[in-house]
Amino acid sequence: MSELLKELGHDVIVANARKLRMIFQSDSKNDRLDAEQLARVARMDPKLLYPIEHRERPARADLAVMRSRDALVATRTRLVNHIHGVLKSFGYRVKKYSARGFHRQVAGQIPEELQGALQPLLDTLEAIAEQVLGFDREIRQLSSKVYPETALLNQVGGVGPITALRYVLTIEDPKRIERSRNVGAYLGLRPRQRQSGQRDPELRITKAGDRELRRLLVQCAQQILGPFGKDCDLRRWGLELADRGGATAKKKAVIAVARKLAVLLHRLWTTGEVYEPMRNANRCAANRVPTAKAS
């Protein structure tokens, strides 16, 4: 609808429905009053509508490729869990293989009495694995040919082609976000605020924005802080937060690293700089003044 109105020459404002409680929580809600309230708010200050910019059609089509891959991966996970559950209920156990090659590893371990129930699922898993590989090839082609800026994001250790392309397609235009620090709030990685007087409770993150991109950034943060993460300023900062103690210190550190990672990726995208993993550490070491040892 917004595309059609723009083609007809109108100035279009797409309001954020989450910010319009005065309309959807009204006791007298009808089309006439809704239109009147929207018009009054738009005349007073359009920013109060928190306008949304829709993505272009090519970007939405490429994003549909990634969403289809996510749907296949989720289906594969449910099928694998179902096979594990059926085997366990009959007293059989199989090792926890990777979901990617699960159908090959388990093919010879299915008992005869369950062949009719589980073999079709293994065939489906094999077909899904081939389709996922096809999507992976298409994602790599999109990254290299259509969205070369993803190479800037892939400089960061722990960020793969899927996360980089999802980041680029979700934000689409980095200039939409004036400051890189605002990306965390845009993706729902900042804490909620409910301050009143002297009371300022510590709340959970807002979880606004794209859920899948937020999930990918959290996975990248877990990789960076994990045992196989490469040494870098971001890892050291996150481990320092996790070492402060507390029951939820590690979880909070993961979210904080994911938020900082989102800011870093936006900065690399807008500036085109070469990523330096130990930039802050090297700068601090260079600023240290050596002290003479006493004889």
C-alpha beads as a LAMMPS data file, in Angstrom:
LAMMPS data file: protein, C-alpha beads

295 atoms
294 bonds

1 atom types
1 bond types

-500.0 500.0 xlo xhi
-500.0 500.0 ylo yhi
-500.0 500.0 zlo zhi

Masses

1 110.0

Atoms # bond

1 1 1 0.000 0.000 0.000
2 1 1 2.811 2.421 0.847
3 1 1 4.548 1.632 -2.459
4 1 1 1.375 2.367 -4.414
5 1 1 0.787 5.664 -2.612
6 1 1 4.378 6.752 -3.258
7 1 1 4.006 5.901 -6.957
8 1 1 0.937 8.158 -7.024
9 1 1 3.032 11.038 -5.698
10 1 1 1.899 11.144 -2.064
11 1 1 4.086 11.720 0.985
12 1 1 3.693 8.512 2.976
13 1 1 4.260 8.042 6.700
14 1 1 4.149 4.434 7.911
15 1 1 3.482 4.607 11.639
16 1 1 4.912 2.140 14.131
17 1 1 1.902 0.376 15.623
18 1 1 3.821 -0.413 18.826
19 1 1 3.960 3.308 19.630
20 1 1 0.237 4.014 19.150
21 1 1 -1.361 2.706 22.314
22 1 1 -3.746 5.637 22.367
23 1 1 -5.363 4.124 19.263
24 1 1 -5.350 0.354 19.777
25 1 1 -6.193 0.654 23.494
26 1 1 -8.946 3.207 22.975
27 1 1 -12.466 2.415 24.209
28 1 1 -13.927 4.151 21.147
29 1 1 -11.941 2.596 18.338
30 1 1 -13.246 2.892 14.800
31 1 1 -11.803 3.762 11.400
32 1 1 -12.927 7.395 11.485
33 1 1 -11.446 8.154 14.908
34 1 1 -8.256 6.227 14.100
35 1 1 -7.715 8.285 10.933
36 1 1 -8.397 11.516 12.797
37 1 1 -5.947 10.738 15.591
38 1 1 -3.252 9.697 13.122
39 1 1 -3.756 12.923 11.180
40 1 1 -3.567 15.038 14.349
41 1 1 -0.345 13.378 15.501
42 1 1 1.215 13.647 12.034
43 1 1 0.313 17.361 11.870
44 1 1 1.736 18.049 15.322
45 1 1 5.002 16.073 15.047
46 1 1 5.495 13.100 12.681
47 1 1 8.324 11.788 14.890
48 1 1 5.694 10.812 17.462
49 1 1 4.567 8.141 14.984
50 1 1 8.091 6.630 14.925
51 1 1 7.928 6.282 11.115
52 1 1 9.023 2.985 9.564
53 1 1 10.935 2.759 6.288
54 1 1 10.045 -0.354 4.310
55 1 1 12.836 -2.197 2.554
56 1 1 13.106 -2.176 -1.212
57 1 1 11.683 -5.166 -3.065
58 1 1 15.082 -6.644 -4.115
59 1 1 16.278 -6.558 -0.501
60 1 1 13.043 -8.200 0.688
61 1 1 13.445 -10.925 -1.936
62 1 1 17.027 -11.637 -0.830
63 1 1 15.939 -11.605 2.800
64 1 1 13.283 -14.196 1.920
65 1 1 16.103 -16.522 0.863
66 1 1 17.608 -16.368 4.350
67 1 1 14.226 -16.810 6.007
68 1 1 13.537 -19.897 3.907
69 1 1 16.877 -21.311 5.005
70 1 1 15.986 -20.602 8.648
71 1 1 12.682 -22.431 8.159
72 1 1 14.466 -25.503 6.769
73 1 1 16.996 -25.513 9.605
74 1 1 14.190 -25.270 12.197
75 1 1 12.342 -28.139 10.491
76 1 1 15.510 -30.238 10.498
77 1 1 15.992 -29.622 14.206
78 1 1 12.420 -30.700 14.995
79 1 1 12.799 -33.878 12.933
80 1 1 16.076 -34.782 14.631
81 1 1 14.547 -34.248 18.068
82 1 1 11.536 -36.360 17.078
83 1 1 13.752 -39.258 15.978
84 1 1 15.714 -39.066 19.228
85 1 1 12.479 -39.096 21.221
86 1 1 11.000 -42.091 19.387
87 1 1 14.169 -44.145 19.742
88 1 1 14.449 -43.290 23.426
89 1 1 10.839 -44.304 24.095
90 1 1 11.633 -47.767 22.673
91 1 1 14.786 -48.141 24.753
92 1 1 17.306 -47.285 22.015
93 1 1 19.952 -44.612 22.257
94 1 1 22.014 -42.966 19.518
95 1 1 24.890 -40.558 19.875
96 1 1 24.355 -36.831 19.450
97 1 1 25.561 -36.261 15.927
98 1 1 25.640 -32.976 14.071
99 1 1 22.246 -32.137 12.575
100 1 1 23.906 -31.599 9.202
101 1 1 24.991 -35.242 8.880
102 1 1 22.519 -36.839 11.292
103 1 1 20.679 -38.810 8.566
104 1 1 23.898 -40.496 7.436
105 1 1 25.176 -41.373 10.919
106 1 1 21.894 -42.812 12.184
107 1 1 20.827 -44.662 9.023
108 1 1 22.348 -47.970 10.157
109 1 1 21.184 -47.690 13.785
110 1 1 17.420 -47.681 13.255
111 1 1 15.879 -50.944 14.563
112 1 1 13.757 -53.028 12.220
113 1 1 10.535 -52.363 14.095
114 1 1 10.927 -48.596 13.588
115 1 1 12.101 -48.579 9.976
116 1 1 8.644 -47.796 8.639
117 1 1 8.180 -44.882 11.040
118 1 1 11.618 -43.264 10.893
119 1 1 13.121 -44.046 7.492
120 1 1 10.871 -41.516 5.672
121 1 1 12.084 -38.881 8.134
122 1 1 15.708 -39.729 7.379
123 1 1 14.972 -39.359 3.663
124 1 1 13.404 -35.984 4.383
125 1 1 16.462 -34.933 6.400
126 1 1 18.699 -35.866 3.482
127 1 1 16.615 -33.713 1.121
128 1 1 16.647 -30.825 3.604
129 1 1 20.435 -31.056 3.942
130 1 1 20.836 -30.688 0.170
131 1 1 18.445 -27.735 0.086
132 1 1 20.256 -26.005 2.952
133 1 1 23.554 -26.412 1.099
134 1 1 21.906 -24.861 -1.946
135 1 1 20.787 -21.877 0.113
136 1 1 24.322 -21.562 1.548
137 1 1 25.760 -21.367 -1.957
138 1 1 23.197 -18.748 -2.931
139 1 1 23.993 -16.712 0.192
140 1 1 27.711 -16.739 -0.667
141 1 1 26.944 -15.610 -4.205
142 1 1 24.737 -12.779 -2.948
143 1 1 27.446 -11.677 -0.536
144 1 1 30.189 -11.593 -3.165
145 1 1 28.263 -10.228 -6.159
146 1 1 25.339 -8.167 -4.858
147 1 1 26.425 -7.127 -1.350
148 1 1 30.250 -6.828 -1.351
149 1 1 30.061 -4.686 1.789
150 1 1 29.575 -7.897 3.763
151 1 1 33.339 -8.448 3.400
152 1 1 33.857 -5.523 5.804
153 1 1 31.720 -7.260 8.412
154 1 1 33.366 -10.650 7.923
155 1 1 36.638 -9.156 9.162
156 1 1 35.446 -9.607 12.740
157 1 1 36.216 -13.023 14.164
158 1 1 33.061 -15.018 14.876
159 1 1 30.981 -13.233 12.208
160 1 1 30.202 -15.522 9.267
161 1 1 28.595 -14.897 5.865
162 1 1 25.064 -15.584 7.124
163 1 1 25.277 -13.047 9.952
164 1 1 26.971 -10.451 7.747
165 1 1 24.374 -10.709 4.973
166 1 1 21.481 -10.719 7.441
167 1 1 22.904 -7.597 9.054
168 1 1 23.206 -5.780 5.721
169 1 1 19.737 -6.806 4.527
170 1 1 18.060 -5.897 7.819
171 1 1 19.523 -2.406 8.082
172 1 1 19.780 -1.994 4.271
173 1 1 20.939 1.636 4.429
174 1 1 23.507 2.405 7.157
175 1 1 22.691 6.118 6.908
176 1 1 19.246 5.422 8.378
177 1 1 20.972 5.195 11.742
178 1 1 22.684 8.482 12.566
179 1 1 25.012 7.116 15.235
180 1 1 26.482 3.635 15.356
181 1 1 25.701 3.478 19.079
182 1 1 21.976 3.507 18.233
183 1 1 22.140 0.125 16.482
184 1 1 21.864 -1.707 19.802
185 1 1 18.526 -0.046 20.534
186 1 1 17.360 -0.597 16.932
187 1 1 17.925 -4.351 17.316
188 1 1 16.427 -4.595 20.807
189 1 1 19.714 -5.216 22.621
190 1 1 19.461 -2.353 25.107
191 1 1 17.828 -2.692 28.541
192 1 1 14.325 -1.403 29.102
193 1 1 13.979 1.754 31.155
194 1 1 11.374 2.452 33.837
195 1 1 12.892 5.248 35.837
196 1 1 10.761 7.153 38.337
197 1 1 12.308 9.564 40.817
198 1 1 15.070 7.783 42.705
199 1 1 13.944 4.401 41.441
200 1 1 15.768 3.053 38.369
201 1 1 15.353 -0.761 38.233
202 1 1 17.580 -2.973 36.105
203 1 1 15.355 -4.548 33.445
204 1 1 15.735 -7.010 30.599
205 1 1 16.471 -5.996 27.027
206 1 1 13.640 -4.639 24.879
207 1 1 13.850 -7.392 22.199
208 1 1 12.615 -4.937 19.598
209 1 1 13.586 -5.106 15.940
210 1 1 14.533 -8.165 13.912
211 1 1 14.491 -11.291 16.091
212 1 1 16.612 -13.470 13.808
213 1 1 19.412 -10.926 13.479
214 1 1 19.427 -10.483 17.244
215 1 1 19.705 -14.267 17.635
216 1 1 22.619 -14.409 15.185
217 1 1 24.455 -11.601 16.985
218 1 1 24.018 -13.399 20.303
219 1 1 25.426 -16.582 18.741
220 1 1 28.408 -14.603 17.459
221 1 1 28.922 -13.176 20.947
222 1 1 28.874 -16.683 22.413
223 1 1 31.486 -17.723 19.849
224 1 1 33.676 -14.731 20.690
225 1 1 33.504 -15.437 24.435
226 1 1 33.736 -19.213 24.035
227 1 1 36.845 -21.369 24.441
228 1 1 37.633 -21.179 20.726
229 1 1 37.181 -17.421 20.371
230 1 1 40.152 -15.449 19.041
231 1 1 41.867 -12.961 21.299
232 1 1 40.615 -9.428 20.617
233 1 1 39.514 -6.292 22.430
234 1 1 35.879 -7.368 22.306
235 1 1 36.631 -10.772 23.861
236 1 1 38.733 -9.271 26.636
237 1 1 36.054 -6.704 27.435
238 1 1 33.342 -9.367 27.548
239 1 1 35.366 -11.741 29.732
240 1 1 36.040 -8.888 32.126
241 1 1 32.292 -8.333 32.467
242 1 1 31.681 -12.040 32.990
243 1 1 34.353 -12.218 35.726
244 1 1 32.573 -9.638 37.860
245 1 1 30.556 -12.462 39.346
246 1 1 26.898 -12.989 39.959
247 1 1 24.439 -15.614 38.795
248 1 1 23.695 -13.844 35.515
249 1 1 27.066 -12.204 34.864
250 1 1 27.919 -14.458 31.920
251 1 1 24.515 -14.006 30.261
252 1 1 24.721 -10.257 30.662
253 1 1 28.221 -10.307 29.197
254 1 1 26.967 -12.170 26.120
255 1 1 24.214 -9.593 25.530
256 1 1 26.659 -6.732 26.108
257 1 1 29.125 -8.205 23.600
258 1 1 26.314 -8.727 21.072
259 1 1 25.294 -5.082 21.459
260 1 1 28.877 -3.869 21.108
261 1 1 29.352 -6.162 18.112
262 1 1 26.323 -4.623 16.382
263 1 1 27.835 -1.164 16.912
264 1 1 31.218 -2.326 15.621
265 1 1 29.735 -3.828 12.460
266 1 1 27.843 -0.627 11.680
267 1 1 31.008 1.395 12.197
268 1 1 33.028 -0.821 9.861
269 1 1 30.248 -0.643 7.277
270 1 1 29.993 3.159 7.288
271 1 1 33.721 3.923 7.403
272 1 1 35.137 1.025 5.379
273 1 1 38.032 0.734 7.829
274 1 1 40.233 -2.306 8.212
275 1 1 39.340 -4.125 11.428
276 1 1 42.083 -4.208 14.061
277 1 1 41.231 -6.875 16.687
278 1 1 43.720 -5.530 19.257
279 1 1 43.459 -1.825 18.521
280 1 1 42.633 -0.695 22.054
281 1 1 45.137 -3.057 23.667
282 1 1 47.949 -1.887 21.383
283 1 1 47.038 1.752 22.008
284 1 1 47.144 1.272 25.786
285 1 1 50.487 -0.518 25.522
286 1 1 51.933 2.309 23.411
287 1 1 50.779 4.951 25.913
288 1 1 52.453 3.280 28.856
289 1 1 55.543 5.086 30.059
290 1 1 58.359 2.667 30.997
291 1 1 59.697 3.125 34.517
292 1 1 63.386 2.815 35.368
293 1 1 64.314 -0.084 37.615
294 1 1 66.049 0.696 40.867
295 1 1 69.647 -0.555 41.074

Bonds

1 1 1 2
2 1 2 3
3 1 3 4
4 1 4 5
5 1 5 6
6 1 6 7
7 1 7 8
8 1 8 9
9 1 9 10
10 1 10 11
11 1 11 12
12 1 12 13
13 1 13 14
14 1 14 15
15 1 15 16
16 1 16 17
17 1 17 18
18 1 18 19
19 1 19 20
20 1 20 21
21 1 21 22
22 1 22 23
23 1 23 24
24 1 24 25
25 1 25 26
26 1 26 27
27 1 27 28
28 1 28 29
29 1 29 30
30 1 30 31
31 1 31 32
32 1 32 33
33 1 33 34
34 1 34 35
35 1 35 36
36 1 36 37
37 1 37 38
38 1 38 39
39 1 39 40
40 1 40 41
41 1 41 42
42 1 42 43
43 1 43 44
44 1 44 45
45 1 45 46
46 1 46 47
47 1 47 48
48 1 48 49
49 1 49 50
50 1 50 51
51 1 51 52
52 1 52 53
53 1 53 54
54 1 54 55
55 1 55 56
56 1 56 57
57 1 57 58
58 1 58 59
59 1 59 60
60 1 60 61
61 1 61 62
62 1 62 63
63 1 63 64
64 1 64 65
65 1 65 66
66 1 66 67
67 1 67 68
68 1 68 69
69 1 69 70
70 1 70 71
71 1 71 72
72 1 72 73
73 1 73 74
74 1 74 75
75 1 75 76
76 1 76 77
77 1 77 78
78 1 78 79
79 1 79 80
80 1 80 81
81 1 81 82
82 1 82 83
83 1 83 84
84 1 84 85
85 1 85 86
86 1 86 87
87 1 87 88
88 1 88 89
89 1 89 90
90 1 90 91
91 1 91 92
92 1 92 93
93 1 93 94
94 1 94 95
95 1 95 96
96 1 96 97
97 1 97 98
98 1 98 99
99 1 99 100
100 1 100 101
101 1 101 102
102 1 102 103
103 1 103 104
104 1 104 105
105 1 105 106
106 1 106 107
107 1 107 108
108 1 108 109
109 1 109 110
110 1 110 111
111 1 111 112
112 1 112 113
113 1 113 114
114 1 114 115
115 1 115 116
116 1 116 117
117 1 117 118
118 1 118 119
119 1 119 120
120 1 120 121
121 1 121 122
122 1 122 123
123 1 123 124
124 1 124 125
125 1 125 126
126 1 126 127
127 1 127 128
128 1 128 129
129 1 129 130
130 1 130 131
131 1 131 132
132 1 132 133
133 1 133 134
134 1 134 135
135 1 135 136
136 1 136 137
137 1 137 138
138 1 138 139
139 1 139 140
140 1 140 141
141 1 141 142
142 1 142 143
143 1 143 144
144 1 144 145
145 1 145 146
146 1 146 147
147 1 147 148
148 1 148 149
149 1 149 150
150 1 150 151
151 1 151 152
152 1 152 153
153 1 153 154
154 1 154 155
155 1 155 156
156 1 156 157
157 1 157 158
158 1 158 159
159 1 159 160
160 1 160 161
161 1 161 162
162 1 162 163
163 1 163 164
164 1 164 165
165 1 165 166
166 1 166 167
167 1 167 168
168 1 168 169
169 1 169 170
170 1 170 171
171 1 171 172
172 1 172 173
173 1 173 174
174 1 174 175
175 1 175 176
176 1 176 177
177 1 177 178
178 1 178 179
179 1 179 180
180 1 180 181
181 1 181 182
182 1 182 183
183 1 183 184
184 1 184 185
185 1 185 186
186 1 186 187
187 1 187 188
188 1 188 189
189 1 189 190
190 1 190 191
191 1 191 192
192 1 192 193
193 1 193 194
194 1 194 195
195 1 195 196
196 1 196 197
197 1 197 198
198 1 198 199
199 1 199 200
200 1 200 201
201 1 201 202
202 1 202 203
203 1 203 204
204 1 204 205
205 1 205 206
206 1 206 207
207 1 207 208
208 1 208 209
209 1 209 210
210 1 210 211
211 1 211 212
212 1 212 213
213 1 213 214
214 1 214 215
215 1 215 216
216 1 216 217
217 1 217 218
218 1 218 219
219 1 219 220
220 1 220 221
221 1 221 222
222 1 222 223
223 1 223 224
224 1 224 225
225 1 225 226
226 1 226 227
227 1 227 228
228 1 228 229
229 1 229 230
230 1 230 231
231 1 231 232
232 1 232 233
233 1 233 234
234 1 234 235
235 1 235 236
236 1 236 237
237 1 237 238
238 1 238 239
239 1 239 240
240 1 240 241
241 1 241 242
242 1 242 243
243 1 243 244
244 1 244 245
245 1 245 246
246 1 246 247
247 1 247 248
248 1 248 249
249 1 249 250
250 1 250 251
251 1 251 252
252 1 252 253
253 1 253 254
254 1 254 255
255 1 255 256
256 1 256 257
257 1 257 258
258 1 258 259
259 1 259 260
260 1 260 261
261 1 261 262
262 1 262 263
263 1 263 264
264 1 264 265
265 1 265 266
266 1 266 267
267 1 267 268
268 1 268 269
269 1 269 270
270 1 270 271
271 1 271 272
272 1 272 273
273 1 273 274
274 1 274 275
275 1 275 276
276 1 276 277
277 1 277 278
278 1 278 279
279 1 279 280
280 1 280 281
281 1 281 282
282 1 282 283
283 1 283 284
284 1 284 285
285 1 285 286
286 1 286 287
287 1 287 288
288 1 288 289
289 1 289 290
290 1 290 291
291 1 291 292
292 1 292 293
293 1 293 294
294 1 294 295
